[in-house]
Amino acid sequence: MATMDDLDKLPADLVWQDNGHLSDIVLSTIADGEIEIVPLEAHTHLEHCEECTTRFGAEALLSVHAGELLAEVSRVRSMPAVLAPRSVREVAVDGWARLPKAAFFGALFLAVMGALPAIILRGHVRIAEFTEILSRSIVMLARGVVLVAKSGSFTVLLWASAMTLLLVGLGVSRVARPKPVNGLAEEGGR
């Protein structure tokens, strides 16, 4: 029968790995100072196993580093917004809020003013030319799509375009990846 002390401890499936060593959960629990919930057998194993002791050291360093980062974040958040570093200040994620509206509308106004004489002088002719070019382009694009769809290489083209989009997406994600905060990402990835 389980005693009250046994019920307060981590279960064996969370304590041990399949290879007989301590799990990362136990190592991080001990590193965080929650030693009361770890069974005595795990503490004994940690004292005698060099591999688990090495892993525990890495977990302890990560725990200390995370504590320092959390303390820094809480310190900066308690600062007045004017004194806080620019990277910590709240930034609107909405694209419209980040758009330099004065520059955008100024450039739009200049473009309209520059195009106005051409529109006034030959506007109806230009609009007719534009609609004719647009309609021809749509027809030509539709014919190309039909031709590719009827060809035997449609599946190959479909896969090639999907792979191209995938590679471009991977490239963009590599370029846009956020930088690690004080090396935390490198330590956690080990």
C-alpha positions in Angstrom: 0.0 0.0 0.0 1.3 3.4 -0.9 2.0 5.8 1.9 1.3 9.5 1.8 5.0 10.2 1.1 5.0 7.9 -1.9 2.0 9.8 -3.4 3.9 13.1 -3.2 6.8 11.7 -5.3 7.1 11.6 -9.1 5.9 8.3 -10.6 8.6 5.9 -11.9 7.6 6.4 -15.6 8.6 10.1 -15.2 11.8 9.4 -13.2 13.6 6.8 -15.4 14.4 6.5 -19.0 14.4 3.3 -20.9 18.2 3.0 -20.7 18.1 3.1 -16.9 19.3 6.7 -16.4 17.3 9.6 -15.0 14.9 11.4 -17.2 15.3 15.1 -18.2 12.1 15.8 -16.1 13.8 14.6 -12.9 17.1 16.5 -13.7 15.3 19.8 -14.3 13.1 19.2 -11.2 16.2 18.8 -9.0 17.9 21.7 -10.8 14.9 23.9 -10.0 15.2 23.0 -6.3 12.1 20.7 -6.1 14.1 17.8 -4.6 11.2 16.8 -2.2 9.2 15.3 -5.1 12.0 13.1 -6.5 12.3 9.6 -5.1 15.3 8.6 -2.9 16.5 6.0 -5.5 16.8 8.8 -8.1 19.0 10.9 -5.7 21.2 7.9 -5.1 21.5 7.2 -8.8 22.5 10.8 -9.5 25.2 10.7 -6.8 26.8 7.6 -8.4 26.2 8.0 -12.2 28.7 10.1 -14.1 26.5 10.5 -17.2 23.5 11.7 -15.2 25.7 14.0 -13.1 27.0 15.6 -16.3 23.4 16.0 -17.7 22.4 17.4 -14.3 25.1 20.1 -14.5 23.8 21.2 -17.9 20.3 21.4 -16.6 21.4 23.3 -13.5 23.2 25.9 -15.7 20.1 26.2 -17.9 17.9 26.7 -14.8 20.2 29.4 -13.4 20.4 31.1 -16.8 16.6 31.0 -17.2 16.2 32.4 -13.7 18.5 35.3 -14.5 16.6 36.0 -17.8 13.3 36.0 -16.0 14.6 38.4 -13.3 15.9 40.7 -16.0 12.5 40.6 -17.8 10.6 41.4 -14.6 13.1 44.2 -13.8 12.7 45.8 -17.3 8.9 45.4 -17.2 8.7 47.3 -14.0 10.5 50.2 -15.5 8.5 53.1 -16.9 7.9 52.7 -20.7 10.1 55.7 -21.4 13.2 54.2 -19.7 12.7 50.7 -21.0 15.0 49.6 -23.8 13.4 49.9 -27.3 13.4 46.1 -27.8 11.2 45.6 -24.7 8.6 48.3 -25.5 5.4 47.0 -26.9 5.3 47.1 -30.7 2.1 46.9 -32.7 2.2 43.7 -34.8 -0.5 45.0 -37.1 1.0 46.0 -40.5 -1.2 49.1 -40.8 0.1 50.5 -37.4 3.7 50.0 -38.5 3.2 51.6 -41.9 4.7 55.1 -42.3 1.4 56.7 -43.2 2.6 60.2 -44.1 5.3 58.8 -46.4 2.9 56.3 -48.0 0.1 58.8 -48.7 2.6 61.5 -49.8 4.1 59.1 -52.4 0.6 58.0 -53.5 -0.4 61.7 -53.9 2.7 62.5 -55.9 2.1 59.4 -58.2 -1.5 60.6 -58.9 -0.4 64.1 -59.5 2.3 62.9 -61.9 -0.1 60.7 -63.8 -2.9 63.3 -63.9 -1.7 65.1 -67.1 -1.5 61.8 -69.0 -4.9 60.8 -67.8 -6.5 64.1 -68.7 -4.9 64.4 -72.2 -5.3 60.8 -73.4 -7.2 59.1 -70.5 -9.9 57.4 -72.5 -7.4 56.0 -75.0 -5.1 54.8 -72.3 -7.9 53.1 -70.4 -9.0 51.3 -73.6 -5.4 50.2 -74.2 -5.1 49.0 -70.7 -8.3 46.9 -70.7 -7.3 45.4 -74.1 -3.9 44.4 -72.8 -5.4 43.0 -69.6 -8.0 41.0 -71.4 -5.4 39.5 -73.8 -3.1 38.7 -70.9 -5.9 36.8 -69.1 -6.8 34.8 -72.3 -3.2 33.9 -72.9 -2.7 32.9 -69.3 -5.9 30.7 -69.4 -4.7 29.0 -72.6 -1.3 28.3 -71.0 -3.0 26.8 -68.0 -5.2 24.6 -70.2 -2.2 23.5 -72.3 -0.2 22.5 -69.2 -3.2 20.7 -67.6 -3.7 18.6 -70.8 0.0 17.7 -71.1 1.5 14.6 -69.6 3.9 16.7 -67.6 1.2 18.4 -65.4 2.1 16.2 -62.4 5.8 16.9 -62.7 5.1 20.7 -63.0 2.8 20.5 -60.0 5.5 18.8 -57.9 8.2 21.1 -59.1 6.2 24.2 -58.3 5.4 22.8 -54.8 9.0 22.0 -54.2 10.1 25.5 -55.3 7.6 27.1 -52.9 8.8 24.8 -50.1 12.4 25.8 -50.7 11.6 29.5 -50.9 9.6 29.1 -47.7 12.5 27.4 -46.0 14.9 30.1 -47.2 12.6 32.8 -45.9 12.2 31.1 -42.5 16.0 30.8 -42.2 16.5 34.4 -42.9 13.6 35.6 -40.7 14.5 33.3 -37.8 14.8 35.4 -34.5 18.2 35.6 -32.9 18.6 33.7 -29.6 18.2 35.7 -26.4 21.6 35.6 -24.6 22.5 32.2 -25.9 19.5 30.5 -24.3 18.5 28.7 -27.5 22.0 27.2 -27.9 22.1 25.9 -24.3 18.6 24.4 -24.5 19.3 22.6 -27.8 22.2 20.5 -26.4 
